[in-house]
Structure formats: C-alpha cells, structure tokens
Amino acid sequence: MNHYDCIVIGGGPAGLAATLTLGRARRNVAVFDNGTNRNRVTHASHGFLTRDGIKPHEFKAIGFRELQAYPSVSIFNNTIKEIKKDSETGLYVVYTDERQYQTENILLATGVQEKFSLPQIRDYYGKSLFSCPYCDGWELRDLPLAVIAENEAHAHHLAKLVFNWSKNLIVFTNGVEVSADIESDLMRNNIGIYTARIKHLHGNDGMLERIELETGEYITRKGGFVVPTFYRPNRFSEQLLCKTDEHHVIITDGVGRTSEKGIYTAGETEKLNPSSLLIAAAEGNRVATTINLDLTLDRF
Ligand SMILES: Cc1cc2nc3c(=O)[nH]c(=O)nc-3n(C[C@H](O)[C@H](O)[C@H](O)COP(=O)(O)OP(=O)(O)OC[C@H]3O[C@@H](n4cnc5c(N)ncnc54)[C@H](O)[C@@H]3O)c2cc1C
C-alpha cells in the first residue's frame, strides 16, 4: 500500500494550492479529485488576480500542470469513498472503489455543493443565475435582474448588494411573506417584490427570459442572483470525529487544524459557506504550511 505524508482530498483551488506548497516542501503528497467542483457549471471565473475571466476547467488544468514539476506529488482522478483510522498504526487509510492508500495526514478540501428549493434554477445556474454578485455582478450590470430568495433576511440583504450592479431589480420570495418594513425599504429604492410562488422559469440555453408566477403573471428578467443552501458533499469530517459547531461548521484553530490530530481542512469545506477561488487558494496555501510545520516538529 502506498504511504503518504499527506493525502489531499479535493483538487479545487484550496486543495491544489495546498498540494503545490506541500510538493515544494518535498512532502510525499497525493491529491485526489473527481471533477465535481461547484463552479464547473459556469463559463468563466472572475476576480482571481492575473486570471480574471478564465474558464474554470482551464484554471484547474493549469493548477494540475504546475504540480507535475514536483516528483513527490501524485495526482489521482478518483473519488475517495471512505476514510478510516488504523488504530494499530495511527495512520489513516483512504479508499477509492479499487484501491486503498495510507497516510499520516489528510486535508479535507472537498468544498461544498448547492441545493435549490426550486430545482429548475439548476438549468440557469452558472449561465444567467448566480449566487455571488462579486463573481458575476459585473457581467449582469444594468440588466433587468431577479433576486430569488426564500428567506426575508436573505432577500433583503442580497437585494441591497445587487442594487450596486443594477437598479432594475425585482425580488421574488417564492411564497414567503416579508415584513412591511422590508417591503417599504425595497420600494423606497424602486425595487419590486413578488411574494407569490414561482411556477416556471422561461428562457433559452440557460439564459433567463421570464419568470412565471402561480398568479398567472409573467415578469421579464434577463438574469439574477439566488440564495442556495450549501452543504458538504460527504460526511468525512463527522466520520473522523472532527468537532463541528451548532451550524455544522468544522471547528479549526484558524490555520486549518481540526480537533483530530492529522486531519486538516481548507477552502469552503472549512466554512460550509461560499467564498472565492482566491480565498480558497490562500487558505490552501496556509493550511499546507501548518501541515508541513506539524510534520517538521514531529520528525526533527
Ligand atoms: C456558478 C458559480 C460561479 C462562480 N464564479 C466564481 C468567480 O467568478 N470567481 C470566484 O472567485 N469564485 C467563483 N465561484 C466560487 C468558487 O467556485 C469557489 O469559491 C471555489 O471553487 C471554492 O474552492 P474549494 O477548493 O473550496 O472547492 P471546489 O473548487 O468546489 O473544489 C472541491 C474539489 O473537491 C473534489 N471532490 C469532492 N469530493 C471528492 C471526493 N470524495 N473525492 C475526490 N474529490 C472530491 C471536487 O472534484 C472538487 O474539484 C463560483 C461558484 C459557482 C457555483
């Protein structure tokens, strides 16, 4: 069985940046990725200094290509199905469908995924509906936009934010009533609000054109922003007994160490919340220095 200093699960910006730093620190490291990074649905990534507008698959390909310069780095295009701790050796064993690998340390960098209460949003997500105005607001500037959020606080907050990019804004709460205060705050800024349930989204090739309400009304919109629920795509941290807070966020020491020795986390996995490519990459870099420091102190 192969034996690694660290296995990185997830080759998004967090996992790739961590693997790069560990490889450069001459650590025997393996990175596993199964191509389910959540930004794969979009055509361009914005705001990463020197890479503004790059296609997500190109960004990832550059990251993997750079790792190939380091002989102690192994790359696997596989899904990790399970992780167990070997109580005799104290090592972790990670399993794909075909094989198992042994490691002293694990970095959980599997990110988060989105869930939408309106499944049809998937057809438009990443093309004309997005969740992060910093990522995609510029491309939608001044267009007639929708804010779709089924929680009044989220709807209010996101509307205020998106208002920076377009004043032609309508909030849709899909059946959730909002308080008179919030309604008047939105109307004061000429932001429309529909609380009726959404029946159907109409458009072509992922480009939104109209929103049909159960009241029979059709409202023209060219795109907008939605508030998904974010969740971790696996239970690795729970299975490994890493402590989480009341919101299921993994508790770390601020530099990536979890409550379990040898288990680290970075990127959106750590927060159970959206961030950005740049922030995830920075966190990957930071956790790698933590892992390398712990290995150094153990072995020196
Ligand atoms: C539509 C959309 C548009 C976006 N636009 C932008 C933008 O313009 N600019 C920006 O900065 N950010 C953007 N983002 C956000 C950005 O994608 C995330 O902030 C970033 O990808 C988080 O990085 P991460 O490394 O934490 O997770 P991810 O990038 O999601 O990477 C996690 C990786 O783990 C792998 N994985 C998961 N489970 C397993 C497993 N069991 N075994 C093996 N591998 C596994 C996946 O294949 C994936 O590659 C966008 C997101 C979306 C959804």
The ligand as a Tripos MOL2 file, in Angstrom:
@<TRIPOS>MOLECULE
LIG
   53    58     1     0     0
SMALL
NO_CHARGES

@<TRIPOS>ATOM
      1 C1        -21.7670   29.3120  -10.6960 C.3       1 LIG1
      2 C2        -20.5340   29.6780   -9.8950 C.ar      1 LIG1
      3 C3        -19.7330   30.7260  -10.3200 C.ar      1 LIG1
      4 C4        -18.6190   31.0710   -9.5640 C.ar      1 LIG1
      5 N1        -17.8490   32.1060  -10.0160 N.ar      1 LIG1
      6 C5        -16.7670   32.4480   -9.3230 C.ar      1 LIG1
      7 C6        -15.9360   33.5190   -9.7850 C.ar      1 LIG1
      8 O1        -16.2000   34.1160  -10.8340 O.2       1 LIG1
      9 N2        -14.8650   33.8730   -9.0290 N.ar      1 LIG1
     10 C7        -14.5520   33.2300   -7.8550 C.ar      1 LIG1
     11 O2        -13.5630   33.5860   -7.2060 O.2       1 LIG1
     12 N3        -15.3120   32.2030   -7.3990 N.ar      1 LIG1
     13 C8        -16.3940   31.8060   -8.1110 C.ar      1 LIG1
     14 N4        -17.1790   30.7780   -7.6500 N.ar      1 LIG1
     15 C9        -16.8680   30.1840   -6.3490 C.3       1 LIG1
     16 C10       -15.7050   29.1900   -6.4550 C.3       1 LIG1
     17 O3        -16.0230   28.1840   -7.3890 O.3       1 LIG1
     18 C11       -15.4510   28.5790   -5.0750 C.3       1 LIG1
     19 O4        -15.2720   29.6160   -4.1220 O.3       1 LIG1
     20 C12       -14.1860   27.7090   -5.0740 C.3       1 LIG1
     21 O5        -14.2450   26.7700   -6.1230 O.3       1 LIG1
     22 C13       -14.0110   27.0130   -3.7330 C.3       1 LIG1
     23 O6        -12.8430   26.2550   -3.7780 O.3       1 LIG1
     24 P1        -12.6540   24.9030   -2.9470 P.3       1 LIG1
     25 O7        -11.2980   24.4130   -3.2930 O.co2     1 LIG1
     26 O8        -13.0080   25.1050   -1.5290 O.co2     1 LIG1
     27 O9        -13.7830   23.9020   -3.5200 O.3       1 LIG1
     28 P2        -14.0460   23.3880   -5.0060 P.3       1 LIG1
     29 O10       -13.4940   24.2770   -6.0270 O.co2     1 LIG1
     30 O11       -15.5050   23.0740   -5.0860 O.co2     1 LIG1
     31 O12       -13.1900   22.0550   -5.0800 O.3       1 LIG1
     32 C14       -13.5170   20.8940   -4.3620 C.3       1 LIG1
     33 C15       -12.9590   19.7200   -5.1360 C.3       1 LIG1
     34 O13       -13.1230   18.5180   -4.3700 O.3       1 LIG1
     35 C16       -13.3480   17.4570   -5.2610 C.3       1 LIG1
     36 N5        -14.0380   16.3890   -4.5140 N.ar      1 LIG1
     37 C17       -15.1800   16.4900   -3.7780 C.ar      1 LIG1
     38 N6        -15.4530   15.3150   -3.1910 N.ar      1 LIG1
     39 C18       -14.4680   14.4580   -3.5670 C.ar      1 LIG1
     40 C19       -14.1960   13.0930   -3.2630 C.ar      1 LIG1
     41 N7        -14.9790   12.3770   -2.4380 N.pl3     1 LIG1
     42 N8        -13.1090   12.5110   -3.8200 N.ar      1 LIG1
     43 C20       -12.2990   13.2130   -4.6470 C.ar      1 LIG1
     44 N9        -12.5050   14.5240   -4.9410 N.ar      1 LIG1
     45 C21       -13.5710   15.1320   -4.4030 C.ar      1 LIG1
     46 C22       -14.1770   18.0400   -6.3850 C.3       1 LIG1
     47 O14       -13.9540   17.3340   -7.5770 O.3       1 LIG1
     48 C23       -13.6740   19.4810   -6.4540 C.3       1 LIG1
     49 O15       -12.7720   19.6810   -7.5290 O.3       1 LIG1
     50 C24       -18.2860   30.3750   -8.3760 C.ar      1 LIG1
     51 C25       -19.0970   29.3100   -7.9740 C.ar      1 LIG1
     52 C26       -20.2100   28.9640   -8.7220 C.ar      1 LIG1
     53 C27       -21.0660   27.8180   -8.2770 C.3       1 LIG1
@<TRIPOS>BOND
     1     1     2 1
     2     2     3 ar
     3     2    52 ar
     4     3     4 ar
     5     4     5 ar
     6     4    50 ar
     7     5     6 ar
     8     6     7 ar
     9     6    13 1
    10     7     8 2
    11     7     9 ar
    12     9    10 ar
    13    10    11 2
    14    10    12 ar
    15    12    13 ar
    16    13    14 ar
    17    14    15 1
    18    14    50 ar
    19    15    16 1
    20    16    17 1
    21    16    18 1
    22    18    19 1
    23    18    20 1
    24    20    21 1
    25    20    22 1
    26    22    23 1
    27    23    24 1
    28    24    25 2
    29    24    26 1
    30    24    27 1
    31    27    28 1
    32    28    29 2
    33    28    30 1
    34    28    31 1
    35    31    32 1
    36    32    33 1
    37    33    34 1
    38    33    48 1
    39    34    35 1
    40    35    36 1
    41    35    46 1
    42    36    37 ar
    43    36    45 ar
    44    37    38 ar
    45    38    39 ar
    46    39    40 ar
    47    39    45 ar
    48    40    41 1
    49    40    42 ar
    50    42    43 ar
    51    43    44 ar
    52    44    45 ar
    53    46    47 1
    54    46    48 1
    55    48    49 1
    56    50    51 ar
    57    51    52 ar
    58    52    53 1
@<TRIPOS>SUBSTRUCTURE
     1 LIG1         1 GROUP 0 **** ****
